[in-house]
Amino acid sequence: MLPNQEDPEQLQIRCPSCGQRFKVGSDLRDRLVECGSCEHRFRIDDETILRSKKFYPGERRDPSLDRFARVPHAPAIQPNIQTVSYANEPPPESFGPTEPQKTMAAVVGACGMVITTLLLTLGARRNGALDGFDMTSRFGLAGFAALTGSLMIVYGNPRARMKSLMFSLLASGVLLSLPLFFQEASTPLGSGVIVTGGGDAPRESKHETSDLAKQIGLEPLIKENTLLAGNGGSKRAFGVWFRQLRVSNKLLVRDYMIRSTGADLSSSIYPRDGEDWLMVVSGVPDNLELIAETAAKVGHDPESMRIHADLGVVEVVVDNSLFVEGPPDKLQDKGNPAFYELNRRELDSIDLERARKAVKRLAEAEPKLYRDDINRRLVQLLKEADSPMLGDICRALMTWSEPDDGKAIAAAVAALQKLDHNAVIPPREMVSFLVSRRAVDVAPILDKLWAADPTVWEQLYGELGQSVEPLVLQRMENANSSVKHSAMRLLARVGGKASLSAINAARNGADAEMRVLIERAEAAIQARP
């Protein structure tokens, strides 16, 4: 064999790792050899032996050809990653937010159970929200609230059904047990109430009366009646049991009762349980109905007022909203449609200070609305008001009362006589109102006022006209110089022919000013027809 000729017994092989080609003897076929280039060991078989047959690009896929590509290919690496299997997807409601309507249902159910709990505890007392509800009604209310509340709470908690059910059962048990512990005032309304004026009215039993007397604490009332009985006379004392009266309003209520009933100023009010108060109205006529009628004006509802005749007590649930003043801006604005309505309500307030402010505002307003109601209330206030307020009331009556309103005139005269009896100087506005209405009954009182201070009262006294002439002539006999001077000016205004003799008699010892006044009085009287 020539040295340059290839040995036909040699095999041309290719390393499967690096692709390097070699020639080996045929005796190495099916044997394990090692690549001299990359040291990769492989077996010589049909896959590693190269054939002399030619092939064209694309006929065979040779990984070694990838090295000649313009863009190198990443070697295909088989990742050694284990496949993960997932569980079934859970339903969305198990992990998503609860629907708003379900949340609202749960909140409403819980709030309903809480409100019912408060009703069964706080309202289960005399004059409470459940006063008169029997045990059957209370159990029915508790059962209804427990059932509806439980259903709404369970419905509103889809992801915690068992927990919400256990909570609902616990709350329902509490609700249903409350009527057993709070049984006060479980008798129907009307039992134990004495209706005045009816012979067949149901009366409280002796046991109920004794329990009620202990609850009210009637020791001050009993003591006061004993004292009045020892002093003799027809006056006695009654009790008014004010329920739910706030401490900030107790003095207003006390003063109102004394003022409206004419009770003694010694009448006192005593604290009781909670916001309850007992007022002993002392020194009043033996008329419990009158006390009840007066106390009813501060009550929440006339239906809830009770008269316990056996105890001499009136029970009233107080409406504390009556003590809240109206909006200041609307009370002051005469152009506001609510001005007259709000001020009319203020006149009905038992707080005299609020009524005083309303009187002043109405005195300067045109009588457009509620004229009869406002005039009626002003006349009532003449019986309750003090001396300074009487002037404001009469100033308002000048605007709101009709000129021939006999009730207003009579009430003002009575108030003036009461002030005169107590030696209190009346307000000028009060006297001016009566003089403008030609109330002749005011003349004797005004005569005394004029004699004490002619400078202040001369003008009003003269406006009464000729009816004051006899009184003036009578005052002139033993009067001082200032009164005589004023009397002469009055006679010049209202005197008649009968006054001429007294005027001439006044010339003796008269000073210069008096002579001038006498001449003017004579001239004025002579000039009258």
C-alpha positions as semicolon CSV with decimal commas, in nm:
position;residue;x (nm);y (nm);z (nm)
1;M;0,000;0,000;0,000
2;L;0,134;0,337;-0,088
3;P;0,198;0,567;0,197
4;N;-0,033;0,839;0,065
5;Q;-0,323;0,605;0,000
6;E;-0,588;0,572;0,255
7;D;-0,621;0,234;0,422
8;P;-0,949;0,090;0,307
9;E;-0,975;-0,088;0,643
10;Q;-0,976;0,245;0,833
11;L;-1,294;0,402;0,955
12;Q;-1,365;0,776;0,959
13;I;-1,542;0,867;1,278
14;R;-1,672;1,189;1,443
15;C;-1,681;1,272;1,811
16;P;-2,047;1,325;1,904
17;S;-1,940;1,584;2,159
18;C;-1,713;1,825;1,982
19;G;-1,762;1,704;1,621
20;Q;-1,391;1,642;1,562
21;R;-1,324;1,384;1,292
22;F;-1,071;1,098;1,320
23;K;-0,962;0,788;1,136
24;V;-0,930;0,465;1,324
25;G;-0,877;0,101;1,235
26;S;-1,173;-0,116;1,164
27;D;-1,073;-0,339;1,450
28;L;-1,201;-0,073;1,691
29;R;-1,558;-0,100;1,568
30;D;-1,808;-0,147;1,852
31;R;-1,541;-0,056;2,100
32;L;-1,520;0,237;2,347
33;V;-1,269;0,503;2,247
34;E;-1,170;0,847;2,383
35;C;-1,164;1,166;2,180
36;G;-0,822;1,318;2,169
37;S;-0,967;1,661;2,143
38;C;-1,231;1,683;2,417
39;E;-1,154;1,357;2,595
40;H;-1,515;1,248;2,548
41;R;-1,561;0,878;2,552
42;F;-1,798;0,719;2,303
43;R;-1,857;0,389;2,128
44;I;-1,778;0,345;1,758
45;D;-2,101;0,247;1,590
46;D;-2,309;0,345;1,294
47;E;-2,396;0,680;1,447
48;T;-2,032;0,790;1,488
49;I;-1,890;0,641;1,164
50;L;-1,896;0,890;0,875
51;R;-2,007;0,769;0,541
52;S;-1,863;0,883;0,218
53;K;-2,210;0,962;0,084
54;K;-2,259;1,330;0,017
55;F;-2,557;1,529;0,136
56;Y;-2,682;1,876;0,078
57;P;-2,763;2,151;0,326
58;G;-3,098;2,095;0,475
59;E;-3,106;1,722;0,414
60;R;-2,976;1,638;0,757
61;R;-2,991;1,816;1,084
62;D;-2,642;1,839;1,212
63;P;-2,604;2,033;1,541
64;S;-2,244;2,103;1,443
65;L;-2,361;2,327;1,161
66;D;-2,510;2,577;1,411
67;R;-2,160;2,711;1,475
68;F;-2,152;2,856;1,127
69;A;-2,473;3,064;1,168
70;R;-2,450;3,440;1,167
71;V;-2,649;3,457;1,488
72;P;-2,526;3,187;1,725
73;H;-2,797;2,958;1,854
74;A;-2,822;2,890;2,222
75;P;-2,751;2,532;2,296
76;A;-3,063;2,333;2,356
77;I;-3,046;2,247;2,724
78;Q;-3,302;2,021;2,863
79;P;-3,408;2,178;3,197
80;N;-3,426;1,948;3,492
81;I;-3,754;2,097;3,638
82;Q;-4,024;1,896;3,805
83;T;-4,377;1,975;3,693
84;V;-4,609;2,119;3,965
85;S;-4,973;2,014;3,985
86;Y;-5,229;2,262;4,125
87;A;-5,545;2,200;4,323
88;N;-5,890;2,302;4,201
89;E;-5,965;2,676;4,210
90;P;-6,172;2,770;4,521
91;P;-6,503;2,958;4,477
92;P;-6,463;3,342;4,470
93;E;-6,697;3,403;4,768
94;S;-6,458;3,211;4,995
95;F;-6,178;3,465;4,961
96;G;-6,338;3,779;4,805
97;P;-6,500;4,067;5,002
98;T;-6,852;4,021;5,139
99;E;-7,128;4,178;4,936
100;P;-7,239;4,522;5,068
101;Q;-7,603;4,423;5,106
102;K;-7,507;4,129;5,324
103;T;-7,287;4,346;5,543
104;M;-7,570;4,599;5,576
105;A;-7,814;4,323;5,668
106;A;-7,585;4,199;5,945
107;V;-7,540;4,552;6,084
108;V;-7,915;4,622;6,078
109;G;-7,990;4,292;6,249
110;A;-7,736;4,357;6,526
111;C;-7,858;4,717;6,577
112;G;-8,219;4,597;6,598
113;M;-8,129;4,353;6,873
114;V;-7,937;4,623;7,063
115;I;-8,225;4,872;7,040
116;T;-8,472;4,610;7,156
117;T;-8,242;4,533;7,450
118;L;-8,243;4,900;7,551
119;L;-8,622;4,914;7,521
120;L;-8,670;4,608;7,738
121;T;-8,438;4,746;8,008
122;L;-8,464;5,126;8,011
123;G;-8,820;5,144;7,879
124;A;-8,958;4,891;8,124
125;R;-9,045;5,141;8,395
126;R;-9,325;5,376;8,483
127;N;-9,377;5,632;8,206
128;G;-9,113;5,456;8,001
129;A;-9,147;5,349;7,638
130;L;-9,299;5,013;7,740
131;D;-9,516;5,140;8,022
132;G;-9,839;4,938;8,008
133;F;-9,699;4,658;7,788
134;D;-9,791;4,327;7,946
135;M;-9,552;4,032;7,965
136;T;-9,696;3,867;7,654
137;S;-9,631;4,177;7,447
138;R;-9,279;4,210;7,581
139;F;-9,197;3,846;7,505
140;G;-9,343;3,893;7,158
141;L;-9,123;4,198;7,098
142;A;-8,816;4,013;7,223
143;G;-8,892;3,704;7,011
144;F;-8,949;3,905;6,695
145;A;-8,625;4,098;6,742
146;A;-8,433;3,778;6,819
147;L;-8,564;3,592;6,513
148;T;-8,520;3,869;6,257
149;G;-8,187;3,978;6,400
150;S;-8,048;3,622;6,396
151;L;-8,153;3,561;6,036
152;M;-7,998;3,886;5,917
153;I;-7,671;3,825;6,106
154;V;-7,632;3,471;5,968
155;Y;-7,718;3,588;5,617
156;G;-7,466;3,871;5,638
157;N;-7,172;3,643;5,735
158;P;-7,139;3,380;5,457
159;R;-6,780;3,283;5,554
160;A;-6,856;3,241;5,924
161;R;-7,195;3,077;5,935
162;M;-7,131;2,874;6,248
163;K;-6,979;3,160;6,445
164;S;-7,259;3,400;6,351
165;L;-7,518;3,134;6,437
166;M;-7,366;3,079;6,781
167;F;-7,355;3,453;6,846
168;S;-7,717;3,492;6,733
169;L;-7,834;3,215;6,963
170;L;-7,653;3,373;7,257
171;A;-7,799;3,719;7,187
172;S;-8,146;3,571;7,141
173;G;-8,122;3,400;7,478
174;V;-8,034;3,730;7,645
175;L;-8,322;3,910;7,472
176;L;-8,580;3,650;7,566
177;S;-8,470;3,653;7,931
178;L;-8,492;4,032;7,978
179;P;-8,873;4,048;8,031
180;L;-8,828;3,812;8,324
181;F;-8,591;4,050;8,502
182;F;-8,753;4,384;8,405
183;Q;-9,123;4,349;8,488
184;E;-9,193;4,700;8,616
185;A;-9,488;4,885;8,460
186;S;-9,610;4,567;8,289
187;T;-9,972;4,639;8,377
188;P;-10,183;4,790;8,096
189;L;-10,224;5,165;8,077
190;G;-10,524;5,284;8,273
191;S;-10,491;5,045;8,565
192;G;-10,425;5,242;8,879
193;V;-10,526;5,574;8,719
194;I;-10,793;5,784;8,879
195;V;-10,993;5,984;8,626
196;T;-11,130;6,302;8,780
197;G;-11,498;6,365;8,743
198;G;-11,600;6,001;8,699
199;G;-11,773;5,798;8,966
200;D;-11,686;5,458;8,815
201;A;-11,315;5,526;8,761
202;P;-11,079;5,241;8,855
203;R;-10,890;5,304;9,173
204;E;-10,552;5,190;9,292
205;S;-10,546;4,912;9,547
206;K;-10,411;4,980;9,893
207;H;-10,106;4,770;9,815
208;E;-10,030;4,966;9,498
209;T;-10,090;5,296;9,678
210;S;-9,848;5,202;9,955
211;D;-9,580;5,095;9,709
212;L;-9,625;5,412;9,506
213;A;-9,605;5,630;9,818
214;K;-9,274;5,466;9,908
215;Q;-9,145;5,511;9,555
216;I;-9,235;5,881;9,547
217;G;-9,126;5,953;9,903
218;L;-9,423;6,149;10,038
219;E;-9,274;6,241;10,376
220;P;-9,238;6,616;10,290
221;L;-9,598;6,630;10,162
222;I;-9,736;6,459;10,474
223;K;-9,535;6,689;10,699
224;E;-9,658;7,002;10,517
225;N;-10,023;6,898;10,535
226;T;-9,985;6,826;10,906
227;L;-9,842;7,173;10,959
228;L;-10,122;7,341;10,763
229;A;-10,385;7,146;10,950
230;G;-10,236;7,258;11,281
231;N;-10,252;7,623;11,175
232;G;-10,618;7,594;11,078
233;G;-10,774;7,724;10,761
234;S;-10,886;7,570;10,434
235;K;-10,553;7,571;10,255
236;R;-10,361;7,248;10,204
237;A;-10,066;7,105;10,012
238;F;-10,052;6,879;9,707
239;G;-9,768;6,693;9,546
240;V;-9,660;6,700;9,182
241;W;-9,436;6,411;9,078
242;F;-9,237;6,539;8,781
243;R;-9,090;6,248;8,583
244;Q;-8,782;6,283;8,359
245;L;-8,731;6,648;8,458
246;R;-8,376;6,763;8,392
247;V;-8,203;6,931;8,683
248;S;-8,134;7,241;8,472
249;N;-8,510;7,300;8,438
250;K;-8,630;7,224;8,791
251;L;-8,622;7,586;8,916
252;L;-8,817;7,707;8,612
253;V;-9,085;7,447;8,681
254;R;-9,094;7,529;9,052
255;D;-9,133;7,904;8,990
256;Y;-9,399;7,837;8,728
257;M;-9,607;7,624;8,963
258;I;-9,586;7,882;9,242
259;R;-9,669;8,165;9,007
260;S;-9,961;7,990;8,835
261;T;-10,127;7,836;9,141
262;G;-10,064;8,119;9,386
263;A;-9,888;7,877;9,617
264;D;-9,674;7,984;9,910
265;L;-9,317;8,080;9,829
266;S;-9,209;7,809;10,072
267;S;-9,319;7,541;9,824
268;S;-9,016;7,322;9,758
269;I;-8,903;7,060;9,512
270;Y;-8,722;6,744;9,624
271;P;-8,500;6,510;9,420
272;R;-8,602;6,149;9,369
273;D;-8,459;5,854;9,175
274;G;-8,304;5,936;8,838
275;E;-8,452;6,253;8,691
276;D;-8,768;6,240;8,903
277;W;-8,865;6,526;9,137
278;L;-9,141;6,573;9,391
279;M;-9,272;6,927;9,437
280;V;-9,482;7,010;9,740
281;V;-9,726;7,285;9,634
282;S;-9,828;7,439;9,964
283;G;-10,097;7,688;10,064
284;V;-10,340;7,628;9,776
285;P;-10,717;7,562;9,775
286;D;-10,839;7,205;9,810
287;N;-10,863;7,153;9,433
288;L;-10,640;6,881;9,292
289;E;-10,783;6,928;8,943
290;L;-10,647;7,284;8,933
291;I;-10,299;7,159;9,024
292;A;-10,325;6,891;8,754
293;E;-10,435;7,144;8,492
294;T;-10,140;7,370;8,575
295;A;-9,884;7,087;8,580
296;A;-10,012;6,946;8,248
297;K;-9,862;7,243;8,061
298;V;-9,512;7,106;8,114
299;G;-9,615;6,750;8,035
300;H;-9,505;6,547;7,737
301;D;-9,848;6,406;7,665
302;P;-10,180;6,474;7,843
303;E;-10,262;6,105;7,805
304;S;-9,968;6,010;8,027
305;M;-10,066;6,236;8,319
306;R;-10,199;6,051;8,621
307;I;-10,392;6,180;8,920
308;H;-10,341;5,975;9,236
309;A;-10,626;6,121;9,441
310;D;-10,568;5,891;9,739
311;L;-10,217;6,031;9,773
312;G;-10,296;6,388;9,669
313;V;-10,034;6,363;9,395
314;V;-10,029;6,445;9,026
315;E;-9,784;6,246;8,813
316;V;-9,651;6,421;8,501
317;V;-9,392;6,316;8,242
318;V;-9,207;6,638;8,156
319;D;-9,138;6,744;7,798
320;N;-8,791;6,899;7,826
321;S;-8,805;7,028;7,468
322;L;-9,042;7,302;7,593
323;F;-8,743;7,466;7,760
324;V;-8,544;7,505;7,435
325;E;-8,559;7,853;7,284
326;G;-8,630;7,897;6,912
327;P;-8,370;8,004;6,650
328;P;-8,252;8,358;6,739
329;D;-8,230;8,472;6,377
330;K;-8,592;8,384;6,302
331;L;-8,715;8,526;6,633
332;Q;-8,563;8,864;6,549
333;D;-8,643;8,886;6,176
334;K;-8,988;9,042;6,134
335;G;-8,976;8,963;5,764
336;N;-8,936;8,591;5,823
337;P;-9,264;8,395;5,787
338;A;-9,183;8,206;6,107
339;F;-9,142;8,524;6,316
340;Y;-9,499;8,537;6,445
341;E;-9,533;8,161;6,495
342;L;-9,208;8,128;6,692
343;N;-9,273;8,431;6,911
344;R;-9,626;8,310;6,981
345;R;-9,475;7,984;7,107
346;E;-9,225;8,178;7,315
347;L;-9,513;8,357;7,487
348;D;-9,641;8,016;7,603
349;S;-9,306;7,929;7,761
350;I;-9,309;7,881;8,137
351;D;-8,976;8,064;8,142
352;L;-9,076;8,425;8,204
353;E;-8,748;8,555;8,068
354;R;-8,815;8,397;7,728
355;A;-9,173;8,529;7,738
356;R;-9,040;8,877;7,827
357;K;-8,812;8,879;7,520
358;A;-9,101;8,769;7,298
359;V;-9,325;9,045;7,440
360;K;-9,063;9,309;7,358
361;R;-9,023;9,178;7,005
362;L;-9,399;9,167;6,943
363;A;-9,450;9,515;7,089
364;E;-9,252;9,653;6,795
365;A;-9,412;9,432;6,528
366;E;-9,721;9,494;6,319
367;P;-10,012;9,267;6,422
368;K;-10,041;9,063;6,102
369;L;-10,077;8,702;6,219
370;Y;-10,213;8,523;6,527
371;R;-10,355;8,847;6,667
372;D;-10,621;8,681;6,879
373;D;-10,386;8,413;7,014
374;I;-10,110;8,661;7,096
375;N;-10,353;8,906;7,257
376;R;-10,503;8,625;7,467
377;R;-10,161;8,516;7,589
378;L;-10,060;8,876;7,669
379;V;-10,371;8,910;7,884
380;Q;-10,280;8,587;8,067
381;L;-9,929;8,713;8,129
382;L;-10,072;9,018;8,310
383;K;-10,165;8,777;8,589
384;E;-9,820;8,615;8,609
385;A;-9,568;8,886;8,525
386;D;-9,369;9,101;8,764
387;S;-9,378;9,482;8,767
388;P;-9,108;9,550;8,500
389;M;-9,263;9,298;8,262
390;L;-9,610;9,447;8,306
391;G;-9,492;9,761;8,130
392;D;-9,369;9,562;7,829
393;I;-9,695;9,366;7,815
394;C;-9,910;9,680;7,821
395;R;-9,689;9,834;7,552
396;A;-9,753;9,526;7,337
397;L;-10,126;9,539;7,416
398;M;-10,138;9,892;7,278
399;T;-10,062;9,731;6,940
400;W;-10,223;9,388;6,958
401;S;-10,548;9,447;7,152
402;E;-10,858;9,611;7,009
403;P;-10,958;9,948;7,163
404;D;-11,277;9,798;7,306
405;D;-11,116;9,478;7,438
406;G;-11,278;9,457;7,779
407;K;-11,076;9,151;7,888
408;A;-10,744;9,324;7,831
409;I;-10,861;9,637;8,016
410;A;-11,000;9,437;8,308
411;A;-10,682;9,231;8,340
412;A;-10,464;9,542;8,331
413;V;-10,679;9,715;8,595
414;A;-10,658;9,408;8,818
415;A;-10,281;9,399;8,781
416;L;-10,261;9,773;8,861
417;Q;-10,475;9,731;9,171
418;K;-10,254;9,444;9,285
419;L;-9,945;9,664;9,253
420;D;-10,122;9,943;9,441
421;H;-10,218;9,700;9,717
422;N;-9,854;9,597;9,750
423;A;-9,743;9,965;9,744
424;V;-9,548;9,909;9,421
425;I;-9,520;10,193;9,173
426;P;-9,662;10,067;8,841
427;P;-9,480;10,103;8,507
428;R;-9,569;10,419;8,316
429;E;-9,655;10,210;8,008
430;M;-9,919;10,026;8,208
431;V;-10,092;10,342;8,323
432;S;-10,063;10,490;7,976
433;F;-10,239;10,186;7,826
434;L;-10,530;10,215;8,070
435;V;-10,559;10,591;8,020
436;S;-10,565;10,543;7,641
437;R;-10,851;10,294;7,685
438;R;-11,040;10,541;7,910
439;A;-11,045;10,303;8,206
440;V;-11,207;10,519;8,477
441;D;-11,113;10,267;8,744
442;V;-10,755;10,381;8,719
443;A;-10,840;10,738;8,836
444;P;-10,814;10,681;9,216
445;I;-10,481;10,502;9,182
446;L;-10,345;10,758;8,939
447;D;-10,461;11,032;9,175
448;K;-10,240;10,889;9,451
449;L;-9,949;10,856;9,212
450;W;-9,996;11,216;9,095
451;A;-10,015;11,350;9,450
452;A;-9,687;11,171;9,534
453;D;-9,503;11,283;9,219
454;P;-9,697;11,540;9,011
455;T;-9,409;11,598;8,770
456;V;-9,417;11,236;8,645
457;W;-9,790;11,166;8,643
458;E;-9,952;11,506;8,564
459;Q;-9,967;11,450;8,189
460;L;-10,132;11,108;8,212
461;Y;-10,364;11,223;8,488
462;G;-10,494;11,507;8,275
463;E;-10,563;11,270;7,982
464;L;-10,842;11,108;8,186
465;G;-11,049;11,423;8,123
466;Q;-11,313;11,595;8,333
467;S;-11,367;11,285;8,550
468;V;-11,060;11,377;8,757
469;E;-11,185;11,729;8,842
470;P;-11,340;11,634;9,182
471;L;-11,025;11,447;9,283
472;V;-10,803;11,738;9,190
473;L;-11,016;11,988;9,384
474;Q;-11,009;11,761;9,687
475;R;-10,626;11,741;9,672
476;M;-10,586;12,116;9,657
477;E;-10,712;12,177;10,011
478;N;-10,413;12,038;10,198
479;A;-10,152;12,006;9,921
480;N;-9,803;12,150;9,901
481;S;-9,703;12,415;9,650
482;S;-9,588;12,175;9,378
483;V;-9,914;11,982;9,392
484;K;-10,118;12,306;9,389
485;H;-9,929;12,434;9,087
486;S;-9,989;12,105;8,908
487;A;-10,356;12,105;9,013
488;M;-10,404;12,450;8,868
489;R;-10,256;12,334;8,534
490;L;-10,487;12,032;8,540
491;L;-10,794;12,247;8,607
492;A;-10,695;12,462;8,315
493;R;-10,711;12,146;8,099
494;V;-11,017;11,965;8,239
495;G;-11,189;12,200;8,489
496;G;-11,542;12,331;8,455
497;K;-11,747;12,616;8,596
498;A;-11,763;12,439;8,932
499;S;-11,391;12,489;8,978
500;L;-11,396;12,868;8,954
501;S;-11,476;12,922;9,323
502;A;-11,186;12,702;9,433
503;I;-10,957;12,878;9,188
504;N;-11,051;13,220;9,328
505;A;-10,997;13,094;9,683
506;A;-10,644;12,994;9,586
507;R;-10,550;13,359;9,525
508;N;-10,505;13,419;9,899
509;G;-10,134;13,383;9,975
510;A;-10,048;13,274;9,621
511;D;-9,700;13,341;9,484
512;A;-9,631;13,504;9,149
513;E;-9,621;13,175;8,958
514;M;-9,945;13,064;9,117
515;R;-10,120;13,388;9,018
516;V;-10,019;13,333;8,656
517;L;-10,152;12,976;8,666
518;I;-10,478;13,092;8,824
519;E;-10,532;13,351;8,550
520;R;-10,466;13,091;8,279
521;A;-10,704;12,843;8,444
522;E;-10,984;13,099;8,469
523;A;-10,933;13,206;8,109
524;A;-10,937;12,845;7,985
525;I;-11,254;12,762;8,179
526;Q;-11,432;13,079;8,066
527;A;-11,341;12,998;7,706
528;R;-11,513;12,659;7,718
529;P;-11,878;12,650;7,613
